[in-house]
Amino acid sequence: MLRLLSPVFLLISVAGLALVPSISAQTNTAAIATGHAHRQQLSWKQGAQAAIALSPTPSHNPQKHIPSIQKNAAVLSQQISARSAIVIDAKDGRPLFTKMADNLRQPASTIKIVTAMIALEALPLDEQVSVSWNAVIKDGSKVYLKPGAHYSTDDLINAVLLSSANDAAVALAEKIGGTEEKFAHLMNLTAKMWGAKNTLCKTASGLTAVGQHTTARDLATLMRYAMQQKSFATRMHQKYVQAGFGQRLRNHNRALWRIKGADGGKTGYTVAARQTYVGQFSREGRSIIVAIMGSETMWADLTKLVSYGFTDT
């Protein structure tokens, strides 16, 4: 499996971002060069080729979706409250169902999958991260980190993915990018490299921001790539994790308890975004990715979409 995030380090250099604000640029350069030397290094050309390989491939049989399936899709579109949604085949990216899948919407916490993936590649898991007041005072879901305290990268990534912690997301962003704004720029470059063409990040947490947006199709594309990385997929499947700072983190993804074949997923909610979700499900040797945006009945929508993905394709 090619690791596409090695070019992220080149992106950091191009964007002029400081990996570790508390130490010198020389130390940062050495850390990147030696601490990750075991990782396969890809050139921009190789990274682009690999990203293209992961992009959805069109069906070679346009007659595959027979009229009865089209009718079922039309009915399903009316049955779900989500304003936009998509189901894709996780193997080749082929769309199995779409409803306004390219509409631009606020992502809420689903965009944290990008924050976590960058952190997994940019920092050693035992790296200590200092927490700023700016991170602590973030609204919404959090694990109540203490300002000035130090936490391991491993714990903070788990807090981001399982507990959807905004304070942990910002702490990681500031550690890697120096500021959340600079980190958001890195998120945008990375998302495009993974094939998300209509995603614009303004925050590491997904909290509502003017101009920030993504689409259901982009979320599915990002999750498809992320779930092919073992370090990410393993975390997403855990229901509970005991953090080193004393908290027992519970996964917000109720699908792990409720829906057969749930591999992992990320929930999100803000007033502007409404309920959002992106996740992967596997049954009988097949895997699908489901992305939902602007829902009022997310878990009911998700159950219907997963059932459709495995039944009508």
QUIURSUL-V868005 format. One line per field, one symbol per residue. phi: phi as a letter, one per 20 degrees, with the letter a starting at -180 (. if undefined). psi: psi as a letter, one per 40 degrees, with the letter a starting at -180 (. if undefined). A space follows every 10 residues. Layout:
# QUIURSUL-V868005
phi = ???
psi = ???
This chain:
# QUIURSUL-V868005
phi = .fdeegfgff fffffmeefc gecfffffff fffdfcffef edfgffffff fffefgdffe cfefefgfff ffffffgfee egfbabccff fcmffdbbbl fdffbfelfg ffffgfffff eecffefede defgffeffn fbdlfefnfd cfggffffff feelffffff gffffedncf ffffffgfff gffeoeecdc edceenggbg nfabcfffff fffgfffedg feffffefec beefeoeeed ffefgfeddg nferaceabb ffemecabad ccblndccdc cccmedcgff gfgfffgffe edc
psi = hiheededdd ddddefihdg deiidddddd dddddfdeih hiiddddddd dddeihhiie geedgidddd dddddddddi ehdiiihihd deehhdhihf eehhihdaed eedddddddd ddiidehhhi hiddddeiia hiefihheih iidddddddd ddefhddddd ddddddedid dddddddddd dddeehefhh heiedeihih ehiaiddddd ddddddeehd ddddddehdi hhieeeihhh hegeddddhh ehdiihiihi dddahiihii ihhfeiiihh hhifiegddd ddddddddde de.
